[in-house]
Every structure is written in structure tokens, then in C-alpha cells.
Amino acid sequence: MPYEIVMPRLGWTMEEGTLVEWLKQDGDTINVGDIIFTVESDKAVNEIEAMEGGILRIPPDSPPPGTVMPIGRLLAYILQPGEAVPFGAAAAPSSAAAVSAAPSPVPTPSIASAVVTAPTNGHGNEPTISPRARRIAAELGVDWSALQGSGRTGRIVERDVRAAAESMPAAQVQTESQAVKASPLARRMAQDLDVDLAQLATNLPGKRISRADVAAASQPAPSAAPSTAQPVSEDDQLIPISAVRRITAERMSASAHTVAPVTLTSEVDATELVKLRKQLKGDAEANKRPIPSYNDLLIKLCAEALAEHPEMNARFHEDQIAISRAVHIGIAVDSERGLLVPVLRDAQNKSVRKIAAETSALIERARAGQLKPDEMRGGTFTITNLGMFGIDAFTPIINLPECAILGVGRIVAKQVVIDADAERVAIRQMMFVSLTFDHRLVDGAQAARFLSRVRQFIEQPYLWLI
């Protein structure tokens, strides 16, 4: 039986993906583990491996590279030698004749007969079912536990569920248009914000509800004031919203409507940190090692400060606060594709030299569009640095579900008072650091103590180097 290749789900928040390119061509022989195509999803380009071996057949009507499509969209098939090509049908086989078209030494039962009265596996256990088939069964109101699967190993697949739905009385079938289709995060957000998903689905017919839809629905209705929207003129340039920009917008919107953000800003004397970086740079150049950046030093000192103030390394988990023992720090990276935040894991256990090597590799992959989804998940704290753009201070937005984010400004030489009693001044390397934290998780005093410790570590690096 042909093995279907579909747009994969590469993360819980993924609702659609972009087919970037085929690395194998129609008619190529495929082995298990071969990379057959690449997909862009959630700010990353992912290589997709073959789960079955055989001959790759891409239908003529398969979406071309560059197409954005929903999860589960059929892309191609993997056939065994001598197996019939399933092209020409509008959808996957859903009748007994279509299934029996593939040669098999064992008679294949009709899918249409696989209704809720069919037996299970003879041992009282439920049959196996693909995640997509399970979701479709929930949407169509089909009891899949008694279905007989037509998958390669007897697994229940989508066509089994749809065939069973077609054989059920119309009154028993819950059509997809009647079901509330929403991502897991959207459902959780709707519950937190007291948004009626059923009503929202009525207002957005045929659309799978996202977090941005829930966030928009949670806002008060606009007043009857006249619209201030500026009409589009012939001189305006319209730029399509990229997948990265859309995801960034959704996450920033969710953060703005979910957290209770407060920002603390402090000016710090970074003279000793500058001296330390110059010494490390000279040693790294002499020994041909990665040169630690200021971000690398900040990652290390923030990891030490978070170890002392674990309440800042927290997140909400249902109705509890989860405090992570490990420190996974995200680094905001500006790339041609948009803002990306790769995560450096276990920063508390790594030396500055190790951090420099790993962040250099992460940033390089981010700018090349080669980050894996796991490299952008699981962060517990984020650092964003705009100092290279001449920015002194700013208010960063929390990267959910984290508790806080540290914004770093430029380092600039200033004349400052170093001894008020003796009326002494000196030229010092000064910088601003801005900590935005979620007031739902921590209080202002806790955040202030953490920021004070970060300031102390910047001004006296030997405190965390030892």
C-alpha cells in the first residue's frame, strides 16, 4: 500500500508549513533515513527524513516549493516495486476497490465496512492510530477505538476515519465546519482569558483558531469612532507578511496581552567588563579560539545570578509556578529572515570559552536559516542586545513562557563621579541594562535584587569568574 508523505507537524504550535525544496526527485529510490525535502516552520528550516524505503512518486498536482500549506497536506508517496501509482484520484483511496488495487497475498477488508461495530484486535486492546487520524476522528465525531486500520501495520489512518464517517448516519456526523478547530495553546489561552471558542469559531468560519485570534477576541470592542485606517494608494508598496514575521507578531501579541510587564533600568559601570573582554580576546586570538563576545560574558554572569535568584528562572505551569533548575538562555539574533532566538542550554555549567563556541555556532545557523526547532525551544531567560545599533536603553518584550528578559544597551565612555567626597571624576565605560519581568510571577523587590546582582557582576567580573 502506498506510504503517504504529508506536511509534518514539527512543534505543538505549528499549524502550517512551507515546502522549501525537494532533495529527492520523482522516481528516485529512497532508503529509510534519507533526507527527502525541507520545510520551513516556526522560524526554522527542517530536513525531513524518510520513514519508509521505496520509490518516491510526486503527483503532478503536488504543491510546488514555496507553497504554504496546512499540517497533513498530502505531498507525495513512497511505493514498493511493482505497486500501482495512486495518481488521478482526487484524494487518498477510501473505498474497498481502491484499497484492494494494491497486490497483497492476504485479502484486504473494505474500509467502508470498518464502522463502529468492527472488532478490535482480539486481545481487548485498542488499535494504534496516527495522530492526524485521531484529530480527524475527534472533529468528525467518529469512535475510532473499534475501527479496523488499513495502514501498513494495521494502524488506523485518516482515510479509515473518513470512510467510517461517510458510512455513519448524517445525524451522527459532526462535520469539520461544525467543530471548533483551535490549536492547544489557543484553547489554553481562551480558558485563561475567558473567551468563548464556540462563538469565536462562528465569527471565523472555516479557520483554525490561533493564539492571535484569541488575543484579539479578548480585547474590548472598539468604540463607534470613525475608522482611522489609511487607505492604500498607488504609491504604497505592499509587502507580504513572511512566516517568521507572522509568528513573531503572534508571539509578541500573546505576550503583550498575557503578562503583566514591568521594566527596571539601571546604568552600570562596565569598565572592568571591557578590560576582561580585551584580555580574553587577546588570548583567544593567540590560541585561535572563538573570541567571547559581550553577550557571551553576559550569558555567563546572568546564569550565575539566576542560580542565586531562581525565582527569576520560572514560568507558569497550569495553576503552579515551575522553577527550572537548569538555566537555558535565549539569545535574540537579527537575521535576514527576521528575529530568531536560539537557546544556549545549561549555561550555568559551561565556561565562557564553551559558551563562546556554542553561541557562535547557533548564531551562524540562525542567520543561515539552519536552526532546528529544538534549538529555539525550552528557554528560561532571554538576553537581547541592541548596543551595536547605538541604542542606550529600551523596553524588551518577554519571550513567553519565560519570566524575564534582559535588554542591553551600548557601552559608551562617560565622565562620572567616582568619589563624591573628594569630588573626583573619571572617564568610565558605562552601559544601561533593562530588565522586563512578569509581575504575575515575581514582585518588584525580587526583580530589583536580581538586577542589582547582575549590575554587581558586570562591575566586578571576578565575583562570578571564581
KACORFEN-V751899 format. One record per run of one state. SS is the DSSP state (~ for helix, > for strand, _ for the rest). FROM is the first residue (numbers start at 1). TO is the last residue. If there is no record, write none. Layout:
SS,FROM,TO
SS,FROM,TO
This chain:
_,1,2
>,3,6
_,7,15
>,16,22
_,23,28
>,29,30
_,31,34
>,35,41
_,42,43
>,44,49
_,50,53
>,54,57
_,58,67
>,68,70
_,71,73
>,74,79
_,80,95
~,96,99
_,100,128
>,129,129
_,130,130
~,131,140
_,141,143
~,144,146
_,147,155
>,156,156
_,157,157
~,158,167
_,168,169
~,170,172
_,173,181
>,182,182
_,183,183
~,184,193
_,194,196
~,197,203
_,204,208
>,209,209
_,210,210
~,211,217
_,218,242
~,243,258
_,259,260
>,261,269
_,270,270
~,271,286
_,287,293
~,294,308
_,309,309
~,310,312
_,313,313
>,314,317
_,318,319
>,320,323
_,324,328
>,329,335
_,336,337
>,338,344
_,345,346
~,347,349
_,350,351
~,352,367
_,368,372
~,373,376
_,377,380
>,381,385
_,386,386
~,387,389
_,390,403
>,404,408
_,409,411
>,412,419
_,420,423
>,424,438
_,439,443
~,444,459
_,460,461
~,462,465
_,466,466
